[in-house]
Amino acid sequence: MSDNGAMVNPRHGLEAFLAVRRSNQAISQKIEAGAPECNDIINVEILHDRSHLNLRGNPDEVKFLTQSSKILGQELPLVPNTMTVGEHHIYWLGPNEWLVLSADTRTRKFSSELRDALKELHTSVVDLSGGQIALNIDGPEVRRLLAKGCTLDFHTHQFRPLDCAQSGLAKAVALFGRVDEANGFELVVRRSFQEYLLMWLVHSGREFGVKIQ
């Protein structure tokens, strides 16, 4: 049943999911076909199986922090422009806002549990999975590639593990996260910018070589 009370055929949801996946695969194949062969390959993986939950609440309320951490199984990042990594990738977006990336199959469970646990507080839990996509970009020259379209300083001493930031990449708004100490970044962008951004990465990374997975 939908939020407005109308009955929804579960098959329609499955068909929509499969349609999105087929579209993503077609985009990847088309873009990868134009990528040159190169030694220093930058790998771009489209993370189809991630859910995107936007969580808002007052970090000064102890119940909000304790209940959120209990349900998610990890702490919310409270330091600006940082993230926590565990079962989920949780990004700090603002003083009272976070993005929770997790396995797609857990979205409904976590969103329902969060709403129930926080219903007495001034909070918001919104599923953004249909409007966003996450990418993992990894390779020895990934910082040089990202620097072509973004003003952030991606030097390893400036953009450290578990740092995150929102900025522009080419003409797309993106959320950048460094999830570990390797040469990789996680990017979150609007789904409508996916094809454009992948094409930009391939075109701008021709000197390195970009492989879409």
C-alpha positions in Angstrom: 0.0 0.0 0.0 1.3 3.5 -0.9 1.6 6.4 1.5 -1.8 7.8 0.3 -3.6 4.5 1.0 -3.8 3.2 -2.6 -3.0 -0.4 -3.2 0.3 -1.0 -5.1 1.1 -4.0 -7.1 4.5 -5.4 -5.8 5.3 -6.5 -9.3 5.2 -2.8 -10.4 8.0 -2.0 -7.9 10.1 -5.0 -9.1 9.6 -4.0 -12.8 10.7 -0.4 -12.0 13.8 -1.7 -10.2 14.7 -4.0 -13.1 14.1 -1.2 -15.6 16.5 1.1 -13.7 19.1 -1.7 -13.5 18.8 -2.3 -17.3 19.2 1.4 -17.9 22.3 1.5 -15.7 23.8 -1.4 -17.5 23.1 0.1 -20.9 24.7 3.4 -19.9 27.8 1.6 -18.6 28.2 -0.5 -21.7 27.8 2.5 -24.0 30.3 4.6 -22.1 32.9 1.8 -21.6 32.9 1.2 -25.3 34.4 4.6 -25.9 37.1 4.3 -23.2 40.7 3.9 -24.4 43.0 1.1 -23.4 45.5 2.5 -20.9 48.0 1.3 -18.3 46.9 3.5 -15.4 43.3 2.4 -15.3 40.8 4.2 -13.0 38.0 1.9 -12.1 34.5 3.4 -11.7 32.0 1.0 -10.1 28.3 1.9 -10.1 26.9 0.8 -6.7 23.5 -0.4 -7.7 22.7 -2.1 -4.4 22.9 0.9 -2.1 19.9 2.5 -0.3 20.1 6.2 0.5 18.4 7.4 3.7 18.3 11.0 4.7 18.2 11.4 8.5 17.6 14.7 10.3 17.4 15.3 14.0 18.9 17.3 16.9 22.3 16.0 17.9 21.9 17.7 21.3 19.1 15.3 22.1 20.6 12.3 23.8 17.6 10.1 22.8 18.1 10.9 19.2 21.7 10.0 19.2 21.4 6.8 21.3 18.3 5.4 19.4 19.8 6.2 16.0 23.1 4.6 16.9 21.4 1.5 18.4 19.3 0.9 15.3 22.0 1.6 12.8 24.7 -0.3 14.8 27.2 2.6 14.5 27.6 6.2 15.6 26.5 9.2 13.6 29.4 11.4 12.7 29.2 14.7 14.6 32.4 16.4 13.4 31.7 18.4 10.2 32.7 16.9 6.9 33.4 13.4 8.4 31.8 10.0 8.0 31.6 6.7 9.8 32.1 3.4 8.1 30.7 0.1 9.3 27.6 -1.8 8.1 26.7 1.6 6.6 28.5 4.6 5.2 27.1 7.5 7.2 27.9 11.0 5.9 27.7 14.3 7.9 25.7 16.7 5.7 25.1 19.5 8.2 24.7 20.1 11.9 21.4 18.2 12.0 21.5 16.1 8.8 23.1 12.8 7.7 23.0 10.5 4.7 23.0 6.8 5.4 24.2 4.4 2.6 23.5 0.8 3.3 22.6 -2.5 1.6 19.5 -2.0 -0.5 17.6 -4.9 1.1 17.8 -3.3 4.6 16.2 0.1 3.6 12.6 -0.6 4.6 13.6 -2.2 7.9 15.9 0.6 9.1 13.6 3.4 7.9 10.7 1.9 9.7 12.6 1.2 12.9 14.1 4.7 12.9 10.6 6.4 12.4 9.1 4.3 15.3 12.0 4.9 17.7 12.2 8.7 17.0 8.5 9.5 16.5 8.3 11.5 19.7 11.2 13.7 18.6 11.4 16.4 15.9 13.1 14.2 13.3 12.8 13.2 9.6 13.7 9.9 7.8 13.4 10.0 4.0 14.3 7.4 1.5 16.2 9.0 -1.4 17.2 5.8 -3.1 15.2 6.5 -6.3 16.8 9.9 -6.9 20.5 9.2 -6.1 23.3 6.9 -7.2 26.6 6.1 -5.6 29.9 5.5 -7.4 33.1 4.1 -6.2 36.2 5.6 -8.1 39.5 4.0 -7.5 43.0 4.2 -9.1 46.4 5.7 -8.8 45.5 8.8 -10.7 42.0 9.3 -9.2 42.9 12.6 -7.4 44.3 14.1 -10.6 41.1 13.2 -12.4 38.7 14.6 -9.8 40.8 17.8 -9.6 40.0 18.5 -13.3 36.4 19.2 -12.4 36.4 20.1 -8.7 38.0 22.8 -6.6 38.4 20.6 -3.5 42.0 19.7 -2.4 42.1 15.9 -2.8 45.7 15.6 -1.6 46.0 12.7 0.8 47.0 15.0 3.7 44.1 17.4 3.1 41.3 14.9 2.2 42.0 12.2 4.8 40.3 8.8 5.4 36.8 9.2 6.7 36.6 12.8 5.4 33.7 13.9 3.3 32.6 17.1 1.5 29.9 18.4 -0.8 31.0 20.3 -3.9 30.6 20.4 -7.7 32.2 17.9 -10.1 32.1 19.3 -13.6 28.5 20.7 -13.6 27.1 18.1 -11.2 26.6 18.5 -7.4 28.4 15.6 -5.7 29.1 14.3 -2.2 32.6 13.0 -1.9 33.8 10.5 0.7 37.1 8.8 1.4 36.1 5.5 2.9 39.6 4.1 3.6 43.3 4.8 3.2 43.5 3.5 -0.3 43.3 5.6 -3.5 39.5 5.4 -3.7 36.6 7.8 -3.3 32.9 7.2 -3.0 30.7 9.7 -4.9 27.0 10.3 -4.4 25.1 12.2 -7.2 21.6 12.7 -8.4 20.6 9.8 -10.6 19.7 12.2 -13.4 23.4 13.2 -13.6 24.7 9.6 -13.8 25.2 9.3 -17.5 26.6 12.8 -17.9 29.0 12.3 -15.0 30.2 8.9 -16.3 30.8 10.4 -19.7 32.7 13.3 -18.2 34.9 10.9 -16.2 35.7 8.8 -19.3 36.4 11.9 -21.4 38.5 13.7 -18.8 40.3 10.6 -17.8 41.4 9.5 -21.3 45.1 10.1 -20.4 44.7 7.6 -17.5 42.0 5.2 -18.9 38.7 4.8 -17.2 36.9 1.4 -16.9 33.2 1.4 -15.9 32.1 -1.6 -13.8 
